[in-house]
Amino acid sequence: MSTDGAMVPLVHGEWAEVKSVVLGAIQLPVMENGERVVHTTQLSYFSRLAEAETFTRLATVETQRRGTERAETVCAVNDGAEWIQGFIDVQRHDAVRILDFSHAAGYVAQVGQAVLGEGTPEFCAWLTTTLHQLKHDAPDQVLQTLRDMQRELEGGAASPETLDPVRTAVQYLEKRQSQMEYARFQAAGYPIGSGSVESGNKVVVEARLKGAGMHWARPHVDPMVALRDVLCSARWEHDWPQIATRVRADHLKEHHQRQRARWTQRRVVATTSASASPVVGAPPEPSELEPIKVTTSKRHGSPSHHVKQLYRPPANHPWRHSPIGRARFNSYRSGHEPKV
């Protein structure tokens, strides 16, 4: 069981973390390049855009489907994030907690770079020896070496910018010492790397949601990653008919609700109109109707509901001094419009 998060772009320049958990079956170790390597198969994925507490609750559907609570042994290989430890506490509190070896190696390298210099031959040789020791021996000696290097920096003229990352790295590894017993984990046939969830972030989440120019509305992320989970977990043929049936049922339910709302609205309007009339369903009496002013158009001689308000320019308006203007004005005064 491995858990991690991947950042995806949302609209308006916002970024958010999609959390994922990957579950798989551990296979027997095999030798690759002189090293014992443990692979996991039958991988399944669960991803959601949610806070840690909500994600932990939602992911229970997948962990229970895979039988996490019934498994004899569960290996939780992750980085050292605190929210992931809380996730493990809920899903399987007695899981074997393993700090991802690459993650631990990064903190070891952080200390070595501060003391020996980044990219120097001394640093490269020291890092190779130290990581081999961390993988095949107890972590006590490696942690002691890192503490000695920290004290060496503190006794010298190292700047705070150099000391702070070293102290952070040493404290981080000391707090997770029990999760770095890689020799014991490998002897038991447990994996020591969280590559399954890292590849899951790329294949399930980033390959679909981080394309060129993509920006997602927040409500659209979970439906998309849910479909990606089904597809990448090789459950499409089994799950898609159920999803399609549920979508059609929800659509039909919404359609019926809209129909009921329209019918209810019409009943209310009809009831209101009926209560305003003396007899239900009968047309109102002519005396109750508002009077309509009917005038006769002098041009057409037919009734009209619209009375045109004539514009009468003032005496000093330039329009009255033109021949055309005088002719139109005189025709308006006589009640006849000029022919155009």
N, C-alpha and C positions, 0 to 999 in steps of 0.2 A: 504494500500500500504506500503510494508516493503521492504527495500533495505539493502544489506550487501554484503560482499565479503568473499571468501574462498581461501586459498592458495593451489596450486596444484604443484606437482613436474614435472619439465621439464627435458629434456636431458642435459647432461653436468653439473649436480648438481645445476641447476637453479630452482628457485621457482617464481611463478607468481600468481597474484590474479585474480580469476574468479568472476566477479561481477554478482549479481542476484537481480531481483525484483520479489516479489510475490504479486499477486493481488487476493483478495477474497471478498466475500459478508459477511457483518457483520450480525450476528444473534442476537436475543433477549437475554438479560442476563439470566443466570440460577444460582441457588444457589448450590455451591459445597463446602462442609466443612465449612459452615457458611459464605462464601464469594461469592460476585457477580462475576461471571466469564462470559466473552464474548468470544464466539467462532466465527471463520470465516470459511466459507465453499466455495465450488466451486473454489478451489485454482488453479491458473495457474502460470507458471514459465517462466522467460526469463533470460538466462545467457549468458554471453560472456566474453572472455578474451580480455579486451580493457581498454584503459584509460577512466577516468571519463567522459570527454566530448564526446568521441565516443560512449561509452555505453549509455549515456543519449539520444543521437540521435537515436541509433539503437533500444532502448527499446520503443520508441514512437510507433512502430508497434504494440506491445502487449498492451500498455496502451490504445491506441485508439481502438483496437479490443475489449477490455473489457469495453469500454465506460467510461473511467476515466474522460474525459473532459465533459461528459454529466451528470455525477452523481450529485445528489443533494448535498451530503456531502462526502468528501474523508478524511479519517483518515490516516495520515502518521506516523506510529509507527516505530521508528528507534533509533539507537544510535546517538550520537551527532557529527558524522564525518562531516566535512565541505563539502566534495564532495557530500554527500547525501543531504544536504540542497540545493546545487545547482541543484541536480537532481529534487527535489520537486519544485523548482522555475520554471523549464521548464515544467514539466508534469502537475502540478496543483498548482499554486502559492498560492491559497487561501485554501490549505488543512489544516486541523487541525493537527498541528505538536505536536507529543507526544514523549517525551523521554522514551525509554524503561525502565520500572521500575527496572528491574534487573540491568541494566546498571547504573542507578542512585544510586541504593543500593550499588553497588561496590565502588563508590566514597565516599559515606557516611561511609562505613566500613573502607576505607583507612584512614580517619581522626580519627575515633575512635581507630583504632589499634595503631596509633602513640601516642595517649594520654594515653589510658588505657591498652595497651599491647595486643598483638595478642593472642586470645584463652583464655584470663582470664575470670572468672565469671563476673566481672564487665563489661567487654566489651560485652559479650554475652547478658547480661540483658539490657545494654544501647542500643545495636543495635536493639533488638526486639522492644523496646519502641519507638525508633526514627523512624524506618521504618513504624510502625503502624501509627505514627503521620503523616509521609510523605504521606502515602496512603490515609488517611481519613480526613486530615485537609489541610489547605493552606500551601504551602512550606515556607512561610516567617519565621515561628518560627524555623523550622529545619535549615534553612540557618543561622539564627542568632545564634543558638547553635553552629554550625560549625565555625562561625567567632569567637565566644568567645573562643573556644578550640584552634584556631589558635593563638589568642593573648596570651593565656596562655603559649603556647609553645614559642612564640617569647620573652616573658618576662622572661623565665627561661633559663636554660643552654642547650637547645636542639641543637643538631648538625645540620649543613646544610643538611645532608643526611636525617634527620627526618623532617625538616621544608619544604624542597622543594616539596615532594609529597603532603603534607597538603595544601600548597598554590595552587598547581596545581589543586587539587580536589575542593577546595572552589571556585576558579575562574571558573572552568569548570561548576559547578552547578549554580553559580550566572548568568553566561551568558545564561543559558537555563532555567531560573526560570519560564518563561511563558509556557514551555513545561512540567512542573512538577505539574501542577494543577490536580492531579489524582482524587481528590474527585469530581471535576466538570466533568471530563471526564467520570468517572464511572456513575455519575448521568445521563449523557446524553446517556449512553449505548455504549460508545466507548471502544475499547480494550486498555490496557495499557502495553501490552507485545508484543514483536516482535518474538515470538516463531515460527511463520509461516515461516519466512525467515531463521531462524536458523535451523529448521528442513529441509527446502528446501536445504540449503547448504549441509547437510548430505546426504539427499536422492537423490537429483539431481546430485550434483557435486562430493562430496567426495566418495560416495558409488561406483561410476564408475571410477573415475580418480585417486583415492588414494589407489588402491589395492597394495598388497605386490609386491615389485619389479617394479612397474609401473613408467615409465618416458616418458613423452609425448613430441613429437616435437610440437613446437608452432603452426604451421599451422593446426595441427590435433585436437586441443582442441575445437575450435568453432564448427566444424561439429559434434563432439561427444556430446557436451552439448546441441546443437540444437535438436538432436534426443532425448536426455534425457528430454528436456523441453516438447516435444510433447508427449512422453510416460507418464511422470509423471503428465501432465495436462489432461490426459484421452482424448486425441484427436488423438490417433494413427490411428484408423480406418478411421477417416475423413481426416487427413492430409497426411498419408503415400502414398495413391494413387497419390496425387498431387506431392509429393516429387519425387516418382519413375518416374512419367511421365516427370518431369523437368530434372531429372538426365539422362534419356534416350535421351531426346531431346538435351541436352548439349553434350552427348557423340557422338550422330550422327552428330551434327554440327562440333565437333572437327575432326571426321573422314572425313567429306567432305572437311574441310580445309586442312587436310594432303594430301588428294587426289589431290586437286587443286595445292598445293605446289609442289607435285611430277610431275604433268603434266606440270606446268609452267617451272620447272627445265629441264624437257626433251625437251620442245620446245626451251628453250634457248640453250641447248647443240646441238640440231639438227640444229638450225639456224646458230650457230657459225660454225659448221662443214660444212654446205652447203655454207656459204660465203667464206670459205677457198678453196673450189674446183672451178675449172673453169666452171663446169656445175652443177647445183643444182641436187643432187641425183645421179650424175654419179660418178663412182670410179675414183680416181686420176690416172693420167698418169704414166706409169712405170718410166719415166725419173724423176718424182717428188718424187719417193720413195727413201728413204735413201738406199744406197748400203749395201748389206748384205755380209759379208765375209764368204765364204763357203770353208771349208778345208776338206780334206779327211783323215779319220783316218787310220793310217797304220795298225792298228790291225783288224778293221772290214771292211775297204775299203768302207765306206759309208759316205755321206756328214754329216757334223756336224757343228753347229753354235758355238760350244764351243771349243776353243783351249786350251789344257792343257799345262800350263807352267811348264816345268820340273825344278825340284830343283837340282842344282848341288852343292854338298858340296865342301868345299875348300879342298886343297891337304892335309892339316894336320888333317882333320876330322877323328876321330877314326873309323867311319863307313867304310872308304876306306881300312882300314887295316885288316878288318875281311873277311873271305872267302865268306860269304854271301853278304857282302857289295860290295866286288870286283866284284862278279858275277852279281849283279843287276846293278852296275855302267857300267860294260862292255856291258851289254845287252841294257841299255839306249843309250850308245854311238853308238851301232850298229843299233838302231832303233827298237829293238824287246824286248818286255817285257818278263821276265822269267815266266815260269809256276809255279803256287803256288798250 
